[in-house]
Amino acid sequence: MALLLKYIDDIQQLFDKNGDPRTRNWPMMSSPFPTLVICLSYVYFVKVAGPRFMENRKPFQLKNVLIAYNLFQVIFSTWLFYEVTYNSIQK
């Protein structure tokens, strides 16, 4: 256990020494562990908790939600393309 804690401390010191000091106080940037916890939680939910939760249920009907989401993505992408091209021409 002491060896594991020393290894974790060494990794933390490596990130502290080589990290960008401007991002030291940003959320989830002071250490790699919050991101690791989020990724492991996602994998747990997708591989274990999600299938267990949906085991005896019908699939959700998301057709209308996906249509609305895709429409939003198309509109936002069009607006973003317009802004980028318009601003690049202006400069």
Residue frames as a rotation matrix with the C-alpha (Angstrom) as fourth column:
MET 1
0.568 0.823 0.000 0.00
0.823 -0.568 0.000 0.00
0.000 0.000 -1.000 0.00
ALA 2
0.410 -0.502 -0.761 2.86
0.159 -0.782 0.602 2.37
-0.898 -0.368 -0.240 0.80
LEU 3
-0.648 -0.669 0.365 4.34
0.438 0.065 0.896 1.68
-0.623 0.741 0.251 -2.62
LEU 4
-0.097 0.720 0.687 1.05
0.973 -0.076 0.217 2.59
0.209 0.690 -0.693 -4.30
LEU 5
0.794 0.395 -0.462 0.77
0.527 -0.826 0.199 5.84
-0.303 -0.402 -0.864 -2.32
LYS 6
-0.061 -0.895 -0.442 4.37
0.138 -0.446 0.884 6.74
-0.989 -0.007 0.151 -3.21
TYR 7
-0.645 -0.126 0.754 3.62
0.730 0.190 0.657 6.06
-0.226 0.974 -0.030 -6.89
ILE 8
0.391 0.866 0.312 0.53
0.897 -0.434 0.080 8.29
0.205 0.248 -0.947 -6.76
ASP 9
0.664 -0.218 -0.715 2.53
0.270 -0.822 0.502 11.01
-0.697 -0.526 -0.487 -5.00
ASP 10
-0.462 -0.883 0.081 5.26
0.338 -0.090 0.937 10.77
-0.820 0.460 0.340 -7.66
ILE 11
-0.332 0.431 0.839 2.67
0.931 0.006 0.366 11.14
0.153 0.902 -0.403 -10.42
GLN 12
0.737 0.639 -0.221 1.16
0.674 -0.723 0.154 14.16
-0.061 -0.262 -0.963 -8.66
GLN 13
0.277 -0.725 -0.631 4.60
0.144 -0.617 0.773 15.78
-0.950 -0.305 -0.067 -8.34
LEU 14
-0.622 -0.481 0.618 5.30
0.639 0.144 0.755 15.10
-0.452 0.865 0.218 -12.02
PHE 15
0.113 0.757 0.644 2.09
0.928 -0.311 0.203 16.85
0.354 0.575 -0.738 -13.03
ASP 16
0.804 0.160 -0.573 2.77
0.442 -0.805 0.396 19.73
-0.398 -0.572 -0.717 -10.64
LYS 17
-0.090 -0.949 -0.301 6.31
0.249 -0.314 0.916 20.20
-0.964 0.007 0.265 -11.97
ASN 18
-0.841 -0.319 0.437 5.44
0.450 0.037 0.892 19.96
-0.301 0.947 0.112 -15.68
GLY 19
0.072 0.976 0.205 1.94
0.983 -0.034 -0.181 21.46
-0.170 0.214 -0.962 -15.61
ASP 20
-0.327 -0.063 0.943 1.04
0.473 -0.875 0.105 24.90
0.818 0.480 0.316 -16.88
PRO 21
-0.831 -0.045 -0.555 0.89
0.546 -0.256 -0.798 27.21
-0.106 -0.966 0.237 -13.84
ARG 22
-0.830 0.558 0.001 -1.92
-0.539 -0.802 0.259 29.25
0.145 0.214 0.966 -15.42
THR 23
-0.029 0.860 -0.509 -4.26
-0.463 0.440 0.770 26.27
0.886 0.258 0.385 -15.19
ARG 24
-0.841 -0.421 -0.341 -3.33
0.066 0.546 -0.835 25.21
0.537 -0.725 -0.431 -11.66
ASN 25
-0.845 0.533 0.039 -6.52
-0.180 -0.216 -0.960 26.62
-0.504 -0.818 0.278 -10.10
TRP 26
-0.418 0.725 -0.547 -8.91
-0.832 -0.064 0.551 25.57
0.365 0.686 0.630 -12.86
PRO 27
0.307 0.590 0.746 -11.52
-0.788 0.597 -0.148 22.97
-0.533 -0.543 0.649 -11.93
MET 28
0.881 0.081 0.467 -10.34
0.042 0.968 -0.248 19.42
-0.472 0.239 0.849 -12.66
MET 29
0.768 -0.640 0.009 -6.94
-0.074 -0.103 -0.992 20.66
0.636 0.761 -0.126 -13.90
SER 30
0.356 -0.661 0.661 -4.96
-0.929 -0.330 0.170 20.51
0.106 -0.674 -0.731 -10.67
SER 31
-0.428 -0.431 0.794 -4.78
-0.547 0.823 0.151 16.73
-0.719 -0.370 -0.589 -10.81
PRO 32
-0.725 0.164 -0.669 -5.45
-0.570 0.400 0.717 13.91
0.386 0.901 -0.197 -13.30
PHE 33
-0.967 0.254 -0.017 -7.60
0.221 0.806 -0.549 12.07
-0.126 -0.534 -0.836 -10.77
PRO 34
-0.283 0.931 -0.229 -10.93
-0.330 -0.319 -0.888 13.93
-0.901 -0.175 0.398 -11.23
THR 35
-0.011 0.227 -0.974 -10.84
-1.000 -0.021 0.006 13.15
-0.019 0.974 0.227 -14.94
LEU 36
-0.826 -0.343 -0.447 -9.90
-0.357 0.933 -0.057 9.56
0.437 0.112 -0.893 -14.21
VAL 37
-0.796 0.587 0.146 -12.82
0.088 0.351 -0.932 9.22
-0.598 -0.730 -0.331 -11.79
ILE 38
0.008 0.820 -0.573 -15.24
-0.705 -0.402 -0.585 10.65
-0.709 0.408 0.575 -14.36
CYS 39
-0.234 -0.163 -0.958 -13.97
-0.906 0.394 0.154 8.25
0.353 0.904 -0.240 -17.06
LEU 40
-0.968 -0.147 -0.203 -14.15
-0.067 0.932 -0.356 5.23
0.241 -0.331 -0.912 -14.77
SER 41
-0.535 0.844 0.032 -17.65
-0.142 -0.052 -0.989 6.23
-0.833 -0.534 0.148 -13.64
TYR 42
0.041 0.518 -0.854 -18.73
-0.955 -0.231 -0.186 6.46
-0.294 0.824 0.485 -17.27
VAL 43
-0.554 -0.317 -0.769 -17.33
-0.595 0.798 0.099 3.02
0.582 0.513 -0.631 -18.07
TYR 44
-0.966 0.241 0.096 -19.03
0.074 0.609 -0.790 1.57
-0.249 -0.756 -0.605 -14.97
PHE 45
-0.222 0.947 -0.231 -22.37
-0.460 -0.311 -0.832 3.08
-0.859 -0.079 0.505 -15.96
VAL 46
0.049 0.225 -0.973 -22.12
-0.999 0.032 -0.043 1.91
0.021 0.974 0.226 -19.59
LYS 47
-0.498 -0.387 -0.776 -20.87
-0.498 0.860 -0.109 -1.59
0.710 0.333 -0.621 -18.85
VAL 48
-0.893 0.084 -0.442 -22.53
0.374 0.686 -0.624 -2.46
0.251 -0.722 -0.644 -15.50
ALA 49
-0.708 0.616 -0.346 -25.16
0.130 -0.367 -0.921 -0.08
-0.695 -0.697 0.180 -14.12
GLY 50
-0.463 0.531 -0.710 -26.85
-0.835 -0.530 0.148 0.84
-0.297 0.662 0.688 -17.40
PRO 51
-0.548 0.259 -0.796 -27.47
-0.398 0.756 0.520 -2.71
0.736 0.601 -0.311 -18.62
ARG 52
-0.848 0.249 -0.469 -28.61
0.519 0.574 -0.634 -3.73
0.111 -0.780 -0.616 -15.13
PHE 53
-0.668 0.604 -0.435 -31.02
-0.185 -0.701 -0.689 -0.77
-0.721 -0.380 0.579 -15.00
MET 54
-0.221 0.569 -0.792 -32.47
-0.961 -0.264 0.079 -1.49
-0.164 0.779 0.605 -18.47
GLU 55
-0.945 -0.286 0.157 -32.58
-0.269 0.956 0.117 -5.27
-0.183 0.068 -0.981 -18.04
ASN 56
-0.576 0.797 0.181 -36.38
0.753 0.604 -0.262 -5.60
-0.318 -0.015 -0.948 -17.72
ARG 57
-0.012 0.547 -0.837 -37.46
0.010 -0.837 -0.547 -2.41
-1.000 -0.014 0.005 -19.46
LYS 58
0.647 0.246 0.722 -38.53
0.729 0.078 -0.680 -1.50
-0.224 0.966 -0.129 -22.94
PRO 59
-0.490 -0.837 0.243 -36.12
0.872 -0.467 0.149 0.69
-0.012 0.285 0.958 -24.90
PHE 60
-0.165 0.380 -0.910 -36.76
0.262 -0.873 -0.412 4.40
-0.951 -0.307 0.045 -24.62
GLN 61
0.349 0.335 0.875 -38.44
0.936 -0.075 -0.345 6.00
-0.050 0.939 -0.340 -27.65
LEU 62
-0.011 -0.509 -0.860 -36.14
0.420 -0.783 0.458 8.90
-0.907 -0.357 0.222 -28.46
LYS 63
-0.126 -0.051 0.991 -37.03
0.992 0.022 0.127 9.58
-0.028 0.998 0.047 -32.09
ASN 64
0.727 0.483 0.487 -38.50
0.522 -0.851 0.064 13.06
0.446 0.208 -0.871 -31.48
VAL 65
0.790 -0.520 -0.324 -35.73
0.054 -0.469 0.882 14.00
-0.610 -0.714 -0.343 -29.05
LEU 66
-0.146 -0.898 0.415 -33.10
0.607 0.250 0.754 12.99
-0.781 0.362 0.509 -31.61
ILE 67
0.169 0.274 0.947 -34.84
0.938 -0.341 -0.069 14.94
0.304 0.899 -0.314 -34.37
ALA 68
0.974 0.212 0.080 -34.85
0.172 -0.920 0.353 18.07
0.148 -0.330 -0.932 -32.19
TYR 69
0.495 -0.861 -0.114 -31.22
0.128 -0.058 0.990 17.52
-0.859 -0.505 0.082 -31.18
ASN 70
-0.207 -0.576 0.791 -30.10
0.873 0.255 0.415 17.02
-0.441 0.777 0.450 -34.78
LEU 71
0.526 0.461 0.715 -32.01
0.725 -0.683 -0.093 20.11
0.445 0.567 -0.693 -35.89
PHE 72
0.952 -0.229 -0.205 -30.30
-0.026 -0.724 0.689 22.14
-0.307 -0.650 -0.695 -33.17
GLN 73
0.138 -0.967 0.212 -26.90
0.389 0.250 0.887 20.78
-0.911 -0.040 0.411 -34.26
VAL 74
-0.037 -0.090 0.995 -27.53
0.999 -0.036 0.034 21.72
0.033 0.995 0.092 -37.89
ILE 75
0.819 0.396 0.415 -28.65
0.392 -0.915 0.098 25.24
0.418 0.082 -0.905 -36.97
PHE 76
0.804 -0.562 -0.195 -25.73
-0.062 -0.405 0.912 25.76
-0.591 -0.722 -0.360 -34.59
SER 77
-0.034 -0.851 0.524 -23.20
0.661 0.374 0.650 24.40
-0.750 0.369 0.550 -37.10
THR 78
0.246 0.205 0.948 -24.61
0.907 -0.393 -0.151 26.66
0.341 0.897 -0.282 -39.81
TRP 79
0.984 0.131 0.120 -24.38
0.074 -0.918 0.389 29.69
0.161 -0.374 -0.913 -37.51
LEU 80
0.523 -0.852 -0.028 -20.83
0.099 0.028 0.995 28.75
-0.847 -0.523 0.099 -36.48
PHE 81
-0.078 -0.511 0.856 -19.77
0.939 0.251 0.235 28.33
-0.335 0.822 0.460 -40.12
TYR 82
0.593 0.381 0.709 -21.29
0.627 -0.771 -0.110 31.71
0.505 0.510 -0.696 -40.95
GLU 83
0.971 -0.217 -0.101 -19.52
-0.079 -0.688 0.721 33.43
-0.226 -0.692 -0.685 -38.04
VAL 84
0.223 -0.952 0.212 -16.14
0.379 0.285 0.881 31.91
-0.898 -0.116 0.424 -38.86
THR 85
-0.114 -0.267 0.957 -16.31
0.993 0.008 0.120 32.71
-0.040 0.964 0.265 -42.57
TYR 86
0.742 0.449 0.499 -17.74
0.481 -0.874 0.071 36.21
0.468 0.187 -0.864 -42.03
ASN 87
0.896 -0.419 -0.144 -15.13
-0.118 -0.538 0.834 37.11
-0.427 -0.731 -0.532 -39.41
SER 88
0.061 -0.920 0.386 -12.25
0.589 0.346 0.731 35.68
-0.806 0.183 0.563 -41.44
ILE 89
0.131 0.049 0.990 -13.28
0.943 -0.314 -0.110 37.77
0.306 0.948 -0.087 -44.45
GLN 90
0.936 0.314 0.157 -13.57
0.247 -0.907 0.342 40.94
0.250 -0.281 -0.927 -42.34
LYS 91
0.620 -0.771 -0.144 -9.97
-0.083 -0.247 0.965 40.69
-0.780 -0.587 -0.218 -41.13
